[in-house]
């Protein structure tokens, strides 16, 4: 399984949080509005207050590998999500598409 650290770094530098659904959806959250929106929908957010930011790439890599095992080969992905036109969590950028790690 490939490491995802180099692919996520440029997004993590600007991110405000990260989250994982404990299956195949891993999100890098790019703005406070999207973070608040996802938190209101019971997503467990990792922020600089809960984990040092320099460890986020390691955490994402661990989640990605666990997702690969837990939820099926090729389903896991990482998206950067942000607000667009004042609508939180409405802009999705594929960082690592499904099937990348195979």
Secondary structure, DSSP 8 states (H G I E B T S, - for coil): ----HHHHHHHHTT-SEEEE-SSSEEEEE-SHHHHHHHHHTT---B-TTTS-GGGHHHHHHHHHHHHHHHS-TTT-EEEEEEEETTEEEEEEEEEE-TTTT-
